[in-house]
């Protein structure tokens, strides 16, 4: 049982912000540094969607998407069994936001790369990113 009212819980949860630099982002950051890639910035808030990595000279935005939170079609992680009325719209809105941000960035001349959380440890994800950087 929650000791807070619905409004108090909502206010408290809305104040929670990302700590950034999750372990998945750090793996990509380390790989970029190991490969000697330069010219990127992390978590640029002035760009729609706050991409995890931005390459300003290339107009390239890179997102590292969590498989659960962004609805990875490969992982298809199951929804929590409780509070489905909350989780279904929440995850659908995340997917809709991802598409909206992609459209906004394309409209402003950015190329967008999205790397799934499960891909971060694979060499293919880094090679996909490096191919875009050297194209």
C-alpha positions in Angstrom: 0.0 0.0 0.0 1.3 3.4 -1.0 1.5 5.9 1.9 1.2 8.9 -0.5 -1.9 10.1 -2.2 -2.1 9.7 -6.0 -1.4 13.4 -6.5 1.6 13.4 -4.1 3.0 10.3 -5.8 2.5 11.8 -9.2 4.3 15.0 -8.1 7.2 13.0 -6.6 7.6 10.8 -9.7 7.5 13.8 -12.1 10.4 15.3 -10.3 12.6 12.2 -10.9 15.0 12.9 -13.7 17.4 10.7 -15.6 20.9 10.5 -14.1 22.2 10.2 -17.7 25.2 8.2 -18.7 23.7 4.8 -18.0 26.0 1.8 -18.4 24.8 1.3 -22.0 25.8 4.8 -22.9 29.1 4.4 -21.3 29.8 1.3 -23.3 29.3 3.2 -26.5 31.3 6.1 -25.2 34.2 3.8 -24.4 34.0 2.2 -27.8 34.1 5.6 -29.5 37.1 6.7 -27.5 38.8 3.3 -28.1 38.3 3.8 -31.9 39.7 7.4 -31.7 36.4 9.0 -32.8 36.2 12.6 -32.0 33.7 15.5 -32.4 30.8 14.2 -30.4 28.9 15.6 -27.5 26.7 13.7 -25.0 23.1 14.5 -23.9 22.7 17.8 -25.8 19.5 19.1 -24.3 19.0 21.8 -26.9 18.3 19.1 -29.6 14.9 17.4 -29.8 14.8 14.2 -27.8 18.1 14.9 -26.0 20.2 12.4 -28.0 22.7 10.3 -26.1 25.4 11.4 -28.6 25.5 14.2 -31.2 28.0 14.7 -33.9 27.4 18.4 -34.7 29.7 18.5 -37.7 27.8 15.6 -39.3 24.3 16.5 -38.1 24.1 13.0 -36.6 22.1 12.2 -33.5 22.6 8.8 -31.8 20.2 7.3 -29.3 20.8 4.3 -27.1 17.2 2.9 -26.5 16.4 0.6 -23.7 14.6 -2.5 -25.0 11.8 -2.4 -22.4 11.2 1.3 -22.4 11.2 1.8 -26.2 9.5 -1.4 -27.2 12.3 -3.4 -28.9 10.6 -5.7 -31.4 13.4 -8.3 -31.1 13.4 -8.6 -27.3 9.6 -8.1 -26.9 10.0 -7.8 -23.1 6.8 -8.7 -21.3 4.8 -6.0 -19.5 4.6 -6.0 -15.8 1.6 -8.0 -14.6 0.3 -5.3 -12.3 -1.0 -1.9 -13.4 -1.4 -2.8 -17.1 -3.7 0.3 -17.6 -0.7 2.4 -16.8 2.1 0.4 -18.6 0.4 -0.1 -22.0 -0.3 3.6 -22.6 3.1 4.6 -21.1 5.1 2.3 -23.4 3.0 3.3 -26.4 3.6 7.0 -25.7 7.4 6.3 -25.5 7.2 4.6 -29.0 5.1 7.5 -30.4 7.6 10.1 -28.9 10.5 8.2 -30.5 8.9 8.5 -33.9 8.0 12.1 -33.4 11.5 13.0 -32.3 12.9 11.1 -35.4 10.6 13.2 -37.6 11.6 16.5 -35.9 15.3 15.7 -36.2 15.0 14.7 -39.9 13.1 17.9 -40.5 16.1 19.9 -39.0 18.6 18.0 -41.2 19.8 15.4 -38.8 20.4 11.8 -39.5 19.3 9.6 -36.6 20.8 6.3 -35.5 19.0 4.3 -32.8 20.9 1.5 -31.2 19.0 -1.0 -29.0 20.2 -1.8 -25.5 20.8 -5.4 -26.5 23.0 -4.4 -29.4 25.4 -2.3 -27.4 27.6 -5.3 -26.6 27.7 -6.5 -30.2 30.4 -5.3 -32.6 27.7 -4.8 -35.3 26.2 -1.8 -33.4 29.5 0.0 -33.3 30.3 -0.9 -36.9 26.8 0.6 -37.9 27.7 3.8 -36.1 31.3 3.9 -37.5 30.0 3.4 -41.0 27.8 6.5 -40.7 30.7 8.5 -39.3 33.0 7.6 -42.2 30.4 7.9 -45.0 
